[in-house]
Amino acid sequence: MRTFSVHKSRTEIINKGSIIPHVNIFKKTSLLAFPFLILVLASIPSHAQFKDTLNTEEPSFRINNPMDVIPGQYVIRSLKVQGSEARTENFISSTSGLEEGGSITIPGEEIPRAISALHETGLFSDVKVIRTETTGSQVDLIIEVTEQPRLESYEITGVKRSHRRDIEEKIRLATGFAVTESSKAQAVKIIKRYYEDNGYRGTEVDVQTRETNTARNRVSLEFAVERGDRLQISEILFEGNENFSSKQLRKSLEEIKRNTFLRFLTRQTYNDEDYEEAQNNLLTFYRNNGFRDIRIVEDSVYTTSDGEALGIFMKVSEGSQYHVRNLEWNGNTVYSNDRLTETLGLAKGDVFNEELFEQNLMGNREESDVNALYHNIGYLFLRLEPEVKVVQGDSLDLSINIVEDEIAEIEEVSFSGNTKTHDDVVRRTIRNVPGETYSRSSIMRTIRELSTLGYFNPEGIIPDLEPDYENKTVSVNYMLDESQSTDNFEFSGGFGGRQFGLILSAKVNFNNFSAQNILNGDAWSPLPSGDGQKLSLGVQVTGRGYQNYNFSFQEPWFMGRPNNLFGVNMSYSIFRGGYNQFGGAQTQSSAASQEMLSAGVSYGRRLSWPDDYFQQTTRLQYQYFDVQGFEQYLGGQASLISIKETLERNSLDNPISPNTGSKFSISAEIAPPIPGLSQFHKTEMKFQQHNPLAGKLVSSFGFEGGYMGHFGSKNRSQFQRYYLGGTQLQQRQSFTQDNIDMRGFPGGPGGSITPVQDGREVGGTLYNKYFAEIRYPVISSEQVQLIPYVFAEAGNAYDDFAQYDPFNVKRTAGIGTRIFMPILGLIDLSYGYRFDGLPGNNEVNAGEWQFLFNIGAPF
C-alpha cells in the first residue's frame, strides 16, 4: 500500500498577471496509509486535483487557466528589491512604477508594465516580481533582478594600429559600465561608420563576449573587424546639364573626384560628408553663374558593373540664368550710388552672382564690402536691407535699402585672458581708443597685431562688442588665449658634408622677456617675463672644429616710445682645421682656420606713410675676422664697420605660415672705405605675396636679388659675396660669405650656385632668385602645426653685370613639410629635384634629388 503527502507553499510567483501555485514534490510513504490519503485528497480545494494509477508512482495534477482567476484589488504593504549590486533599490522601484502603499490589481496590468519598464533600461537580463504573502487586501512583493554583466575590458582586432586609436576615441565603452545589446550595437555601428567614412565598403564586425570574473559578473568584449574593400570613385555622371559640360561640373564638386591616371598617387574614395559638401558646391557653382533655381532632382551612389569601384549620378534642373536689369540704392547719404555700385561689383546686365552679391554687400575676406565701408568710418548701427525681385522671367531688379543711422563712439576698451603678458604690452598693441569713432578695420588690425606678437593663440583672440544704441556708443573687450607657450627651445642636428661632419645646434628663445625685472627674484619663473622683449641665446658645434655662440636682445618699445625697436646682438664663430673650402681641390689643412667676432646695434620705427605697415630699420655692425690658411681668399686679420638701412612693408598675417598679405623690403649696406678697414657696398630687394586659393590651401610666390660692389677695383675681394643653395643650418659655418637659401641644392663648399674661376668658387657680385609654393596646413593646433607643401625655385649668382642674365637660372622643384611645436620652434624638411646641375661639378648633377633640413621661419 502507498501513501502520499501534499504540502502547499505560501509563496507564489507572479508573472505576466498569472498566479502559479508551487507544489512540493510528493513523497512516498507506507501503503498502509492509503485510506488516510483518500481523506486528505477529499479535503483539497477543487482547483488542484490529482490522479493516481497502479502503474504510476508519481500523481498527475492540473492547474486551472489563470484567465479564469478573478482579479483582486490589493494595497502593497511592503516592496523589496533583490539581486541588485550596481543600482539602488530606489532606482529600481521608481522605474518599475510600484511603491509601498500603492494600489495594485492581481492579475492586472501593473506587474507586466513594471517588468517591461525595467527591461527597457537595458540594465537587467532578467526581471521577476514575486508575491510572498497576502493578508486580506494587502500584499507583500519582491522585485528580483539579474543585472547585465559589466565591462572588464575590450579589444578591437583585425585593424591597423592607427585605425584602432581613432576608433577607440569614438567608442563610448568604459570599464565597469553595463554591457547591453544596445551598447554593443552602438560600438559596431561606430566601427562600420568609421570605415565607411574612409571609403571602405562592406565592413563586418563580429562581437564575442567572454566571462572573465563570474563572481563579480564581469565580461570582456572582442570586436573582430573584417574590413571591407576600399572602393574608389571611377565615374561621375550628370544629366540635365545643358549650360555647363560634365567636366566643368565635376571640377565644381571639389570634395569628390574621379580616380584618373593623373591622380594615381591619391585615393579618390567616397564618404557621406564629402558627398554632401560636393552637392552644396555644385549648387553654389550654378548660383554664382546666375542659375538661382538650380535643383538636384535625383542622385545616387552605386557600385559599378565590375563591382570594383563606385559611381555617382546626379540629375539637375538648371532653370533660367538671371541677369541684373536694375540696381537701386535707397537711403544713402554718405556714399554716392556709383561708389556703392563699384564696391558691390555688380552692374546692369551682369550675370547675377549670388555669393559675390552677399559677400560684397555684407562681408568679404578683404574687408572691402559695403558693410565694411560704413563700419570703418563709425556707422556701427548701419542696416542693409537687400531686395531681389524677379522680373520678365530671367531678369532681376536689385534694391538695397540703407539705414545709415548715427556714428558710434567707443565708450570703453578692455581685454582679458593675459595671465603672463603685462597689461601695457597688450594695451599698446590695441588700436581702438575710448572717445574715438568706432572702426571695424581698427579691430581687425588689432587682432592681427596681437596675433603676430606670438604670445596668444590667434584663433583665441575674440573681440566682444557691446553696443549701446540709445547713447550711440560701443564697448570693446578683447578676449585673449595665452595658453600657447611664447618661449621655445631649438635643438637640431644634421650632416654638413665632409667639410664639416656632424652639426649640432641648440638655441633658446625667450620671446616675452622682461629686462627690468632681472633683479626681482619673485619674477623669475623660470625667467622674468611679460614685457614683450626678446632674448635669444644659442650655440652650434660640429665634429670638424666649428663653434658658434650668439646672443641677441630686442626691445620693441624703446624708451617707452611706441613702435620704436632697439636691439643689440653679439656672436663669436671659429672654425679650425677641416677642408680648404676655397681651393678647387678641396684639400685638407689642419692649420687652416677662420675666426669672427661680431657686434651690432639696430634701431627701427614704424612709419605712418604710405601706410602703417611700413617700417624703417638702421643697423650699425662691427666685425673682426682672423683668417688663416685661405690667403687666396682673405688672408690675415681684417675688420669692417658697416651701416645698413632697410625699408620694409610687412602685412603678413602669420610669420610661420601666412594665409594672406605680402612682404617687401629694399636695403642698402655700406662698409665705407675707412683706412685699415675692409670696404664694400650692397643693395638688395625682396618680395613675397601670399594668397588663399580654396579653403586652407594657400599659394605663395616671390623674388629677390642683390648687387655687391666695391669702392675701387683694387679693393675687390671674395669677402661677403653671394652663394646660393642649402639652408641656414648648413651655411652658418661659412660666415665670411653671404649665403642665400635655396632648396634642391646642397650649398656649402662644392655645392653652391656661384661663379667658378680656374676651378675655384669665387662668389657672385649679383644674384637673383624666384620661388613659388603651394601649401596646406593639415594640422593646426596649439601643440603642433603640420604644413606640407610643394615648391619650385630658380636662381643664379653672377660674377658681374656682363654675365648677368635673369633668365639663366638653376631650377629645382619638390615637396616638403614644416613642423612647428612651441617648445622646438619651426622645422623645415624639403626634398628637391634638380633640373640643372653645376658645370664642372660631378657631385651636384641634374636629375638628382636633394634632402635638406632647416630650423627657423622661412618667411
Secondary structure, DSSP 8 states (H G I E B T S, - for coil): --EEE--EEEEEEEETTEEEEEE---EEE-GGGHHHHHHHHHTS-TTEEEE--TT-SS-EEEE--GGGS--EEEEEEEEEEES-SSS-HHHHHHHHT--TT-EEEESSSHHHHHHHHHHHTT-EEEEEEEEEEEETTEEEEEEEEEE--EEEEEEEESS-HHHHHHHHHH----TTSB--HHHHHHHHHHHHHHHHHTTEES-EEEEEEEEEETTTTEEEEEEEEE--EE-EEEEEEEES-SSS-HHHHHHHH-S-----GGGTTS--B--HHHHHHHHHHHHHHHHTTT-TT-EEEEEEEEE-TTSSEEEEEEEEE-----EEEEEEEES--SS-HHHHHHHHT--TT-B--HHHHHHHHH--TTS-SHHHHHHTTT-TT-EEEEEEEEETTTEEEEEEEEE-----EEEEEEEE--SSS-HHHHHTT----TTSB--HHHHHHHHHHHHHHSSS-GGG-EEEEEEETTTTEEEEEEE----S-S-EEEEEEEE--TTT-EEEEEEEEEEEE-GGGTT-GGG-SSS-B-S-EEEEEEEEEETTSEEEEEEEEEESBGGG-TTEEEEEEEEEEEEESSB-TTSTT--B-TT-EEEEEEEEEEEEEE--SS-TTEEEEEEEEEEEEEEES-HHHH-EEEEEEEEEEEEEEE--S-SSS-SSEEEEEEEEEEE---TTS--EEEEEEEEEEEEEEETTEEEEEEEEEEEEE-SSGGG--STT-EEE-B-HHHHTT-TTSEEE-BTTS--STTTSB--EETTEE--BSEEEEEEEEEE--SEE-SS-EEEEEEEEEEEEEESSTTT--TT--EEEEEEEEEEEETTTEEEEEEEEEESS--TT-SSS-TT-EEEEEEES---
